[in-house]
Amino acid sequence: MRRNVATTLRRRRRPADPMQAYDALPRPLRAWMAQAALPWSPASCRRIWVKARAEGASPDDILARLTRAEQKTLSRDRLSLSAPSPASLANHQEYNR
């Protein structure tokens, strides 16, 4: 079956019902997952949420943490359109001289 996400990152199978787990998440977390660039599992998002709340983080802080984690993951993906690194930008500028 063809997926709607083109990535070089490894896929994982989940034994639980992902929709039931998704429905049990807090509303702000579900909203974040709905707009996320990567297909996050409800279990991993819940684990991050619960741990951060136990540490005293606010919902906005947790969502910012998730966004940073997603950006870090996207930067490792060869097929993503992330911002070029400073080294590749310097090489590009030298090439165009």
BELGITA-V347351 format. One record per pair of residues at least 24 apart in sequence whose ideal C-beta (glycine too) atoms are under 10 Angstrom apart, sorted by the first residue. I is the first residue (numbers start at 1). GAP is how many residues later the second one is. If there is no record, write none. Layout:
I	GAP
I	GAP
This chain:
3	36
4	35
5	32
5	33
5	34
5	74
6	71
6	73
6	74
7	30
7	31
7	32
7	66
7	67
7	69
7	70
7	71
7	72
7	73
8	68
8	69
8	70
8	71
8	72
9	29
9	30
9	64
9	65
9	67
9	68
9	69
9	70
9	71
11	28
12	27
12	29
12	32
14	27
14	28
14	29
14	30
15	28
16	25
16	26
16	27
17	25
18	24
18	25
21	24
21	25
22	24
25	24
26	24
26	27
26	33
26	36
27	32
28	31
28	32
28	34
28	35
29	30
29	33
29	34
29	37
31	32
32	27
32	30
32	31
32	32
32	34
32	35
32	38
33	33
35	32
36	30
36	31
36	34
37	30
37	33
37	34
37	36
37	37
37	40
37	43
38	31
38	32
38	33
38	35
38	36
38	39
38	42
40	26
40	29
40	30
40	33
44	25
